[in-house]
Amino acid sequence: MNVDANVSSRINLMRIVLISGIVFVHIPFDPANTPFNGTYGVFDWLRVFLSEALFRVGVPCLSAISGYLLFRGGTEDFNYVKTVRTKAQTVFLPFLIWNTAFFIAALAMLSVGIGDGYVVSPWTASMRGLLSQLFAVEEFPTNIPLYFLRDLFVCILLSPLLAWLIRRIPLLTLSTLLLLALIPEMSLHIVIKRSILFSFAFGIYASMYKIDIKALDRFAPLGVALLLAASGLLATAIYMTGPSMPDWVELCRNALAIGGAAGFWMLSALLIKTPVGQRLSKTGSLSFWIFCAHYPLLVLFFMVWGKTGIGFYPLFFCGSLLVLFPVLVLSNSFVRSNAPRLYAVLTGGRTKQSSRSPSRRDVPAEFVPQQR
């Protein structure tokens, strides 16, 4: 199955948009500034809308893209050994490097009395806790968003089994994984986020059965409106019931995180027609850099903010974003230009894409980015 230029551009566009949105999920706050206190009214609701509703769609949407691209050549052309070897370098190795670097930095800071309360302390963790901090064995790693890379690699390891099940019993397979993804407060152990496994499998299904993923484009304005409306309603429910949400709210959030991916895909049909959308679709490896580097920087910003004594949290929320994205863009460009070999290792061999339309072979089969 050939991935045409429009789909390739929209995939690249969705990566940078959703990864940038995932940043909102990880902007830190302390108990005094939780949005559920309602201290800042509409601003707090907006924080919930962005971080707890709208951009929770990011990981399932990008997981589906990963599964879709992995089997774009069909099962006949799928080489499992080669795929695992490649993804170990492009997915798992960057996870290890970025997470271990932040783990060591946290260890060093805590050893001199800096960072207490900002990062989970390895000094007081059990052996199981240390394994999770380093390798995301059971819980989130030190660099929290990187658990997505861990889960994605697990899905890649399971991909032949998933493809076999989807080929023979597609509806039963997908409905079972969907049910597991929707149930509140359930641990699947094999992956940290259950929605990743379902969405990855759905991507495989769409690829293997040659689903026309542009079929809903003509309904894009309606789809985007429904996504925003559903996110607004969910944000209101979370804002009113959080932080300890009842099961029905958790169920709705899980459902929107999965179903909302269709809304974002329809949004890409509108954005790709704009100059801004075209430009964003050519940012290439920047999205992976943002994903891996944003959380440590946000923690650092919050530590500095704590020393200022300024209590007006909206200033930190907005200010951190205004500083973060320029720093990420400039650091990405600097390392890529001045240390290309290091950059290749840190980004799993990804390089900035050119403006030409990518062919089928040019489209990477993994997501280039998640969230807590």
PyMOL commands that set and color helices and strands:
alter all, ss='L'
color gray80, all
select helices_A, chain A and resi 5-25+31-33+35-37+42-70+80-111+127-135+144-168+170-182+194-208+217-241+247-271+275-280+286-308+313-338+340-346+360-362
alter helices_A, ss='H'
color red, helices_A
deselect
rebuild
show_as cartoon
